[in-house]
């Protein structure tokens, strides 16, 4: 099914409803929150009623977004909706609510740029070629059509800015720049958004970063680098999970390193693993081995075990993948 056809299917599902529940993944980022707020703003402009929920709330570094104060930790008890919209979310389990949200609505709409996230019986708009889920939300708003005012434009621009690493990552496509340009034309102050995203860090986050950088470790051939965030570090610096956002890019940025890894401790022996590649290694393949997933250059998984053993295993897998890449390049000539 073409993207145009899927957009039309989502459009029809949204037009058929009046009351909407909008949710995204736990530990939300700029794309999940931005996409949620942008869709809610567009639907509200059409006279629809929208409830946006996030099990972990809005991260402090995104609380400045217009309409962010409307995000709830959960829908009201017993409240029902015509349509549940899942954004930037591989499965209902990743919302932090399990399947409970599915019972609240008659229809499911799924909009995502992560591969393999379609839901049976839902209106699915899933395209891994999109730079961010917000790109797809923008396309849906155009199709409705719904006005993209300042609030929605700011949310979409912020989502694209953050998910492309400020237009540094490989998903910084021509379409990403095109949508971003349209948002600036709609009134977004790009310099102001960049300042809010990058230059408003709490001092605790910098103190946390200094401790995390002390854990830097390189693989035997210096092609992978890893850092660790412990629960003790978060307690001692009075920081939260949202303050860890982007830390994986520090090990990735080391000269000669192809893949950066970040282990965030969730419980003794249990970690949330983030993987970031410079392009030669498909980290989504490695993440899938651990029950996770993602994109070629950005992926994640939940892992359990002894940290040093996990780290050594991941280092080996990255360097094996680089050997495979080199072999394929030689065969290609």
C-alpha positions as CSV (number, residue, x, y, z in Angstrom):
1,X,0.0,0.0,0.0
2,X,1.4,3.4,-1.0
3,X,2.1,6.1,1.5
4,X,-0.5,8.3,-0.2
5,X,-3.1,5.5,0.3
6,X,-2.2,5.1,3.9
7,X,-2.4,8.8,4.6
8,X,-5.9,8.8,3.0
9,X,-6.9,5.8,5.3
10,X,-5.7,7.7,8.4
11,X,-7.4,10.9,7.2
12,X,-10.7,9.1,7.0
13,X,-10.3,7.5,10.4
14,X,-9.6,10.9,12.0
15,X,-12.4,12.6,10.2
16,X,-14.9,10.0,11.4
17,X,-14.1,10.6,15.1
18,X,-14.9,13.4,17.5
19,X,-13.1,12.4,20.7
20,X,-9.4,11.4,20.5
21,X,-6.9,9.9,22.9
22,X,-3.3,10.6,21.7
23,X,-0.4,8.6,23.2
24,X,3.3,8.0,22.5
25,X,6.1,5.9,24.0
26,X,7.5,6.0,27.6
27,X,10.4,8.2,28.3
28,X,9.2,10.6,25.6
29,X,11.5,12.6,23.4
30,X,11.1,15.6,21.1
31,X,9.5,13.6,18.3
32,X,6.9,11.8,20.4
33,X,5.9,14.9,22.4
34,X,6.1,17.2,19.3
35,X,4.1,14.8,17.2
36,X,1.4,14.4,19.9
37,X,1.0,18.2,20.4
38,X,1.0,19.0,16.7
39,X,-1.7,16.4,16.0
40,X,-3.8,17.6,18.9
41,X,-3.5,21.2,17.8
42,X,-4.6,20.4,14.3
43,X,-7.5,18.2,15.3
44,X,-8.6,20.8,17.9
45,X,-8.6,23.5,15.2
46,X,-11.1,21.2,13.3
47,X,-13.4,21.2,16.3
48,X,-12.3,17.8,17.7
49,X,-11.8,17.0,21.3
50,X,-8.3,15.7,22.2
51,X,-6.7,14.2,25.3
52,X,-2.9,13.8,25.1
53,X,-1.3,11.4,27.6
54,X,2.2,10.5,28.5
55,X,2.9,8.0,31.2
56,X,6.1,9.8,32.1
57,X,4.8,13.3,31.5
58,X,6.6,15.9,29.5
59,X,10.4,16.0,29.9
60,X,11.6,19.2,31.6
61,X,13.6,20.2,28.5
62,X,10.4,20.2,26.4
63,X,8.0,21.8,28.9
64,X,8.4,25.1,27.1
65,X,6.5,23.7,24.0
66,X,3.2,25.4,23.4
67,X,0.3,23.3,24.8
68,X,2.7,21.0,26.8
69,X,0.8,21.9,30.0
70,X,-2.2,20.0,28.5
71,X,-0.5,16.6,28.5
72,X,-1.9,14.3,31.2
73,X,-0.2,11.4,33.0
74,X,-3.3,9.2,32.2
75,X,-6.8,9.5,30.8
76,X,-9.6,10.0,33.3
77,X,-11.0,6.9,34.8
78,X,-13.7,5.4,32.7
79,X,-13.4,7.9,29.9
80,X,-13.9,6.5,26.4
81,X,-12.9,7.8,23.0
82,X,-13.7,7.4,19.3
83,X,-10.1,7.0,18.2
84,X,-6.8,6.1,19.9
85,X,-3.8,7.5,18.1
86,X,-0.4,5.9,18.8
87,X,2.5,8.1,17.7
88,X,6.2,7.2,17.4
89,X,5.4,4.0,19.3
90,X,6.3,0.4,18.3
91,X,3.5,-1.2,20.3
92,X,0.8,-0.3,22.9
93,X,3.1,-1.8,25.5
94,X,5.7,0.9,24.9
95,X,3.2,3.6,26.1
96,X,3.5,2.4,29.6
97,X,-0.2,1.7,29.8
98,X,0.0,-1.8,28.3
99,X,-3.2,-2.7,26.4
100,X,-5.4,-0.7,28.6
101,X,-5.6,2.2,26.2
102,X,-6.9,-0.1,23.5
103,X,-10.1,-0.7,25.4
104,X,-10.8,3.0,25.7
105,X,-11.5,3.6,21.9
106,X,-13.4,2.0,19.1
107,X,-10.7,2.7,16.5
108,X,-6.9,2.6,16.4
109,X,-4.7,4.8,14.3
110,X,-0.9,4.2,14.3
111,X,1.6,6.8,12.9
112,X,5.3,5.9,13.2
113,X,8.6,6.1,11.3
114,X,10.0,2.9,13.0
115,X,9.8,-0.2,10.8
116,X,7.4,-3.1,11.5
117,X,5.0,-1.3,13.8
118,X,1.7,-1.8,12.0
119,X,-1.3,-3.0,14.1
120,X,-3.9,-5.4,12.7
121,X,-7.2,-3.7,12.1
122,X,-5.7,-0.2,12.6
123,X,-5.3,2.6,10.2
124,X,-1.5,2.4,9.9
125,X,0.8,5.1,8.5
126,X,4.3,3.6,9.0
127,X,7.2,4.8,6.9
128,X,10.8,4.2,8.0
129,X,11.9,6.7,5.2
130,X,10.3,9.6,7.1
131,X,12.8,11.6,9.1
132,X,10.5,11.6,12.1
133,X,7.0,10.8,13.0
134,X,6.3,14.5,13.0
135,X,6.9,14.5,9.2
136,X,4.1,12.0,8.8
137,X,1.8,14.0,11.2
138,X,2.4,17.1,9.1
139,X,1.4,15.1,6.0
140,X,-1.8,14.0,7.8
141,X,-2.6,17.6,8.8
142,X,-2.2,18.7,5.2
143,X,-4.5,15.9,4.1
144,X,-7.3,16.6,6.5
145,X,-6.8,19.6,5.9
146,X,-6.1,21.2,9.3
147,X,-4.4,24.5,9.9
148,X,-0.8,24.4,11.1
149,X,-0.6,27.4,13.4
150,X,2.2,28.5,15.6
151,X,1.7,25.8,18.2
152,X,1.6,22.9,15.8
153,X,4.4,24.4,13.7
154,X,6.7,24.8,16.7
155,X,6.0,21.2,17.8
156,X,6.7,19.8,14.3
157,X,9.9,21.8,13.9
158,X,11.1,20.8,17.4
159,X,10.4,17.1,16.6
160,X,12.3,17.2,13.4
161,X,15.2,19.2,14.9
162,X,15.7,16.8,17.7
163,X,15.2,13.5,15.8
164,X,17.7,14.5,13.1
165,X,20.3,15.5,15.8
166,X,19.9,19.2,14.7
167,X,20.2,18.0,11.1
168,X,23.4,16.1,11.7
169,X,22.1,12.5,11.3
170,X,21.5,10.6,8.1
171,X,17.7,11.1,8.4
172,X,18.3,14.8,7.5
173,X,16.6,14.3,4.2
174,X,15.5,16.8,1.7
175,X,12.0,16.3,3.0
176,X,13.1,17.0,6.5
177,X,14.5,20.4,5.4
178,X,11.4,21.1,3.4
179,X,9.0,20.5,6.3
180,X,11.2,22.5,8.6
181,X,11.3,25.3,6.1
182,X,7.5,25.3,6.0
183,X,7.3,25.5,9.8
184,X,9.6,28.5,9.8
185,X,7.4,30.1,7.1
186,X,4.5,29.4,9.5
187,X,6.1,31.5,12.2
188,X,8.6,29.3,14.0
189,X,11.7,31.1,15.3
190,X,14.4,28.6,14.5
191,X,17.0,30.3,16.6
192,X,14.7,30.4,19.6
193,X,13.8,26.7,19.3
194,X,17.5,25.8,19.0
195,X,18.2,27.8,22.1
196,X,15.4,26.2,24.1
197,X,16.5,22.7,23.0
198,X,20.3,23.1,23.4
199,X,21.0,26.1,25.7
200,X,18.6,25.5,28.6
201,X,20.4,22.7,30.5
202,X,19.9,22.4,34.2
203,X,23.2,22.3,36.1
204,X,22.4,18.8,37.4
205,X,22.5,17.5,33.8
206,X,26.0,18.8,33.3
207,X,27.1,17.2,36.5
208,X,25.6,14.0,35.5
209,X,27.3,14.2,32.1
210,X,30.7,14.6,33.7
211,X,30.2,11.4,35.7
212,X,28.9,9.5,32.7
213,X,32.0,10.6,30.6
214,X,34.2,9.2,33.3
215,X,32.8,5.7,32.4
216,X,33.9,5.9,28.8
217,X,35.3,2.6,27.6
218,X,36.5,1.6,24.1
219,X,36.4,-1.7,22.3
220,X,39.7,-3.6,21.6
221,X,40.0,-2.0,18.2
222,X,38.6,1.4,19.3
223,X,35.6,1.1,16.9
224,X,32.9,1.1,19.5
225,X,32.7,3.1,22.7
226,X,30.3,2.8,25.6
227,X,29.3,4.9,28.6
228,X,27.1,4.0,31.6
229,X,24.4,5.8,33.6
230,X,23.7,4.3,37.0
231,X,20.7,5.0,39.3
232,X,23.2,6.3,41.9
233,X,24.4,8.9,39.4
234,X,20.8,10.1,38.9
235,X,20.2,10.3,42.6
236,X,23.4,12.1,43.4
237,X,22.9,14.7,40.7
238,X,19.2,15.1,41.3
239,X,18.5,14.3,37.7
240,X,16.0,12.1,35.8
241,X,15.8,9.8,32.8
242,X,15.0,12.8,30.6
243,X,18.4,14.3,31.4
244,X,20.1,11.3,29.8
245,X,18.7,12.2,26.3
246,X,21.5,12.6,23.8
247,X,24.3,11.2,26.0
248,X,24.8,8.3,23.6
249,X,26.1,10.7,21.0
250,X,29.2,11.4,23.1
251,X,30.8,8.0,22.8
252,X,29.6,8.0,19.2
253,X,31.5,11.3,18.5
254,X,34.9,9.9,19.4
255,X,37.3,10.0,16.5
256,X,37.6,6.6,14.8
257,X,34.5,5.2,16.7
258,X,31.8,3.8,14.5
259,X,29.2,2.9,17.1
260,X,28.3,4.6,20.4
261,X,26.6,2.6,23.2
262,X,24.9,3.9,26.3
263,X,23.8,1.6,29.2
264,X,21.3,3.2,31.5
265,X,20.7,1.1,34.7
266,X,17.1,0.5,35.4
267,X,17.6,-2.2,38.2
268,X,20.5,-4.3,39.4
269,X,21.6,-6.2,36.3
270,X,19.0,-4.6,34.0
271,X,19.8,-1.8,31.5
272,X,18.3,0.2,28.8
273,X,20.7,0.1,25.9
274,X,20.9,2.8,23.3
275,X,23.0,2.3,20.1
276,X,24.1,5.0,17.6
277,X,26.0,4.3,14.4
278,X,27.9,6.6,12.0
279,X,26.6,4.5,9.1
280,X,28.8,1.5,8.5
281,X,27.0,-0.7,11.1
282,X,23.2,-1.4,11.1
283,X,22.6,-1.2,14.9
284,X,19.0,-2.2,14.4
285,X,20.2,-5.7,13.6
286,X,22.1,-5.9,16.8
287,X,19.2,-4.4,18.8
288,X,16.8,-7.0,17.4
289,X,19.1,-9.8,18.8
290,X,18.2,-8.5,22.2
291,X,14.5,-8.0,21.5
292,X,14.7,-4.4,20.6
293,X,14.7,-2.5,17.4
294,X,15.0,0.8,15.7
295,X,16.7,2.2,12.6
296,X,20.0,1.6,10.8
297,X,21.8,4.3,12.7
298,X,19.7,4.5,15.9
299,X,18.3,1.6,17.9
300,X,17.6,0.4,21.5
301,X,16.9,-2.6,23.6
302,X,16.4,-3.8,27.1
303,X,19.3,-6.0,28.2
304,X,20.0,-8.1,31.3
305,X,23.3,-9.4,32.7
306,X,26.6,-8.5,34.1
307,X,27.6,-5.1,32.7
308,X,31.1,-5.9,31.8
309,X,30.0,-9.1,30.0
310,X,27.2,-7.2,28.2
311,X,29.7,-4.5,27.1
312,X,32.2,-7.1,25.9
313,X,29.5,-8.9,23.9
314,X,28.3,-5.7,22.3
315,X,31.8,-4.6,21.4
316,X,32.4,-8.0,19.7
317,X,29.1,-7.7,17.8
318,X,30.0,-4.2,16.6
319,X,33.4,-5.2,15.4
320,X,32.1,-8.4,13.8
321,X,29.6,-6.2,11.9
322,X,32.5,-3.9,10.7
323,X,34.4,-6.9,9.5
324,X,31.4,-8.0,7.5
325,X,31.0,-4.5,6.1
326,X,34.7,-4.5,5.0
327,X,34.4,-7.9,3.4
328,X,31.3,-6.8,1.4
329,X,33.1,-3.7,0.3
330,X,36.0,-5.7,-1.0
331,X,33.8,-8.1,-2.8
332,X,32.0,-5.1,-4.4
333,X,35.2,-4.0,-5.8
